[in-house]
Amino acid sequence: MSVDVVVVGGGVMGAATAWEVARRGTSVLLVEQHAPGHQRGSSHGASRIFRHAYAQVGYVELARRALAGWRELEAETGRELLTLTGAVDHGDPVAVTALQTALGEAAVPCEVLTPSEASARWPGLRFDTTVLFHPAAGRLHADAAVRALHGAAGRRGAEVRLGTAVTSVTEVGGDGGGVRVRLASGEEVTAGAAVVAAGPWASRLLGGVGGLPALRVTVEQPAHFQPTDDAAAWPSFIHHPGALLTMARAAHGVYGLADAEGVKVGFHGVGPEIDPDRAERPIDAAALDDLRRYAETWLPGVMSTRAVPLTCLYTTTPDHDPVIDRSGAVTVLAGFSGHGFKFGPAVAALAADLILDGVAPDPTFALGPRTPRSEEGMPR
Ligand SMILES: Cc1cc2nc3c(=O)[nH]c(=O)nc-3n(C[C@H](O)[C@H](O)[C@H](O)COP(=O)(O)OP(=O)(O)OC[C@H]3O[C@@H](n4cnc5c(N)ncnc54)[C@H](O)[C@@H]3O)c2cc1C
């Protein structure tokens, strides 16, 4: 078989790229090793936060581009995939003010509230010292969005092959030689270009790509709490540590949002490293207890004793910026850590620009050495 582009990985990044490349008129094969909706990677579940509030203006602009892409996908599929509820950032004044500055620079409307004003608006939350609200935020319906991307890619002419693993991606010859992609079934596919969007498995296929930063894979464990009032309004929220929030496990912040399964709450980026092929994902009882304690103090609108945990993998680069770059005929989309979902259509557009138009990558996302940075102040 021969196509223009093979995309490896049917999570949000691979699926969005297959859709984008197909709608630019290119023949595409999307290959995903697991069944639709599988829970072994990073894109599954009812919801993900969509927000513009980043301290780096580049990310604010990327979110803006992604919002337009999500709306185009909704128009094309006739499904609501992104519900705007607004988002609050609260806690450490330095962190929250940096977000306000970047939103201001990018002309994204936002407002500062006192904790008591915010509590009056959203009684389900107790607010820390500084509160910033921006309305252009909310929740993405994650499983539905990935399904919609697969369907839209297919309708644009892409072949979507599920339940088939890619075992190798090899560049053929020199510049312009394309790639040879082997599938576990034994089939071999030749293509002008490959996109590897393999999430936590990226390092397995990309051993030969120079400049690939170390990718740290961790298992994270948020939980759903039942709200005490089903009719209550919930914004998406990020609680930045350092002011009143001093719990050790909340050292990188706490995020949350309401979805069809309850109010999802998680500690950001504190899970242990894991091999993504490990079959079982044991629940960490101590981490779940800490989430309950957090809910008891900060979420008066949920039943803090009733928490249903779930697991999901983060794949993180040393500096927390993902890789969106091309090495010869292989485009790498990797390291989207705990905040990448929202950017799906915008990342896909950058990938298509790289593959089809040879546009140089944004240096923030380029292959090559990365300087390790701690979680503090990192995009999330
Ligand atoms: C707990 C948690 C909360 C999060 N919250 C948010 C949030 O609120 N907002 C937000 O924007 N982001 C959030 N994220 C981050 C976001 O979900 C991820 O950044 C995003 O889903 C990464 O998508 P991906 O396509 O890169 O990886 P994945 O979804 O893992 O997709 C990779 C796919 O490649 C397939 N694959 C791998 N190897 C092969 C192979 N050899 N052959 C074929 N297929 C292969 C895998 O099976 C997998 O389906 C969160 C993540 C987690 C874990």
The ligand as an SDF file (V2000), in Angstrom:
LIG
                    3D

 53 58  0  0  0  0  0  0  0  0999 V2000
   -5.1910   13.0630   33.9950 C   0  0  0  0  0  0  0  0  0  0  0  0
   -5.0150   13.9460   32.7980 C   0  0  0  0  0  0  0  0  0  0  0  0
   -5.6650   15.1610   32.7450 C   0  0  0  0  0  0  0  0  0  0  0  0
   -5.4930   16.0050   31.6550 C   0  0  0  0  0  0  0  0  0  0  0  0
   -6.1810   17.1700   31.6170 N   0  0  0  0  0  0  0  0  0  0  0  0
   -6.0740   17.9730   30.5300 C   0  0  0  0  0  0  0  0  0  0  0  0
   -6.8780   19.1320   30.4400 C   0  0  0  0  0  0  0  0  0  0  0  0
   -7.6790   19.4080   31.3130 O   0  0  0  0  0  0  0  0  0  0  0  0
   -6.7460   19.9090   29.3410 N   0  0  0  0  0  0  0  0  0  0  0  0
   -5.8790   19.5970   28.3180 C   0  0  0  0  0  0  0  0  0  0  0  0
   -5.8050   20.3600   27.3600 O   0  0  0  0  0  0  0  0  0  0  0  0
   -5.1090   18.4760   28.3900 N   0  0  0  0  0  0  0  0  0  0  0  0
   -5.1930   17.6640   29.4500 C   0  0  0  0  0  0  0  0  0  0  0  0
   -4.4620   16.5200   29.5430 N   0  0  0  0  0  0  0  0  0  0  0  0
   -3.4380   16.2560   28.5120 C   0  0  0  0  0  0  0  0  0  0  0  0
   -3.9860   15.6320   27.2540 C   0  0  0  0  0  0  0  0  0  0  0  0
   -4.9990   14.7100   27.5410 O   0  0  0  0  0  0  0  0  0  0  0  0
   -2.8350   14.9890   26.4830 C   0  0  0  0  0  0  0  0  0  0  0  0
   -1.8140   15.9690   26.3010 O   0  0  0  0  0  0  0  0  0  0  0  0
   -3.2720   14.4910   25.1270 C   0  0  0  0  0  0  0  0  0  0  0  0
   -4.3880   13.6410   25.2580 O   0  0  0  0  0  0  0  0  0  0  0  0
   -2.1200   13.7550   24.4480 C   0  0  0  0  0  0  0  0  0  0  0  0
   -2.6080   13.1930   23.2550 O   0  0  0  0  0  0  0  0  0  0  0  0
   -1.6820   12.3110   22.3200 P   0  0  0  0  0  0  0  0  0  0  0  0
   -2.4550   12.0870   21.0660 O   0  0  0  0  0  0  0  0  0  0  0  0
   -0.3340   12.9280   22.2350 O   0  0  0  0  0  0  0  0  0  0  0  0
   -1.4490   10.9340   23.1140 O   0  0  0  0  0  0  0  0  0  0  0  0
   -2.4320    9.6840   23.3020 P   0  0  0  0  0  0  0  0  0  0  0  0
   -3.8010   10.1050   23.5830 O   0  0  0  0  0  0  0  0  0  0  0  0
   -1.7870    8.7510   24.2710 O   0  0  0  0  0  0  0  0  0  0  0  0
   -2.4520    9.0260   21.8740 O   0  0  0  0  0  0  0  0  0  0  0  0
   -1.3750    8.2660   21.3800 C   0  0  0  0  0  0  0  0  0  0  0  0
   -1.9750    7.0720   20.6690 C   0  0  0  0  0  0  0  0  0  0  0  0
   -0.9700    6.4110   19.9300 O   0  0  0  0  0  0  0  0  0  0  0  0
   -1.2620    5.0440   19.9480 C   0  0  0  0  0  0  0  0  0  0  0  0
   -0.0240    4.3370   19.6330 N   0  0  0  0  0  0  0  0  0  0  0  0
    1.1250    4.3560   20.3420 C   0  0  0  0  0  0  0  0  0  0  0  0
    2.0530    3.5870   19.7560 N   0  0  0  0  0  0  0  0  0  0  0  0
    1.4850    3.0570   18.6520 C   0  0  0  0  0  0  0  0  0  0  0  0
    1.9410    2.1710   17.6430 C   0  0  0  0  0  0  0  0  0  0  0  0
    3.1790    1.6650   17.6640 N   0  0  0  0  0  0  0  0  0  0  0  0
    1.0870    1.8060   16.6510 N   0  0  0  0  0  0  0  0  0  0  0  0
   -0.1890    2.3270   16.6160 C   0  0  0  0  0  0  0  0  0  0  0  0
   -0.6780    3.1580   17.5670 N   0  0  0  0  0  0  0  0  0  0  0  0
    0.1590    3.5260   18.5680 C   0  0  0  0  0  0  0  0  0  0  0  0
   -1.7430    4.8190   21.3820 C   0  0  0  0  0  0  0  0  0  0  0  0
   -2.4650    3.6240   21.5190 O   0  0  0  0  0  0  0  0  0  0  0  0
   -2.5570    6.0650   21.6360 C   0  0  0  0  0  0  0  0  0  0  0  0
   -3.9280    5.8640   21.3360 O   0  0  0  0  0  0  0  0  0  0  0  0
   -4.6230   15.6400   30.6060 C   0  0  0  0  0  0  0  0  0  0  0  0
   -3.9700   14.4060   30.6370 C   0  0  0  0  0  0  0  0  0  0  0  0
   -4.1710   13.5550   31.7160 C   0  0  0  0  0  0  0  0  0  0  0  0
   -3.4680   12.2330   31.7150 C   0  0  0  0  0  0  0  0  0  0  0  0
  1  2  1  0
  2  3  1  0
  2 52  2  0
  3  4  2  0
  4  5  1  0
  4 50  1  0
  5  6  2  0
  6  7  1  0
  6 13  1  0
  7  8  2  0
  7  9  1  0
  9 10  1  0
 10 11  2  0
 10 12  1  0
 12 13  2  0
 13 14  1  0
 14 15  1  0
 14 50  1  0
 15 16  1  0
 16 17  1  0
 16 18  1  0
 18 19  1  0
 18 20  1  0
 20 21  1  0
 20 22  1  0
 22 23  1  0
 23 24  1  0
 24 25  2  0
 24 26  1  0
 24 27  1  0
 27 28  1  0
 28 29  2  0
 28 30  1  0
 28 31  1  0
 31 32  1  0
 32 33  1  0
 33 34  1  0
 33 48  1  0
 34 35  1  0
 35 36  1  0
 35 46  1  0
 36 37  1  0
 36 45  1  0
 37 38  2  0
 38 39  1  0
 39 40  1  0
 39 45  2  0
 40 41  1  0
 40 42  2  0
 42 43  1  0
 43 44  2  0
 44 45  1  0
 46 47  1  0
 46 48  1  0
 48 49  1  0
 50 51  2  0
 51 52  1  0
 52 53  1  0
M  END
$$$$
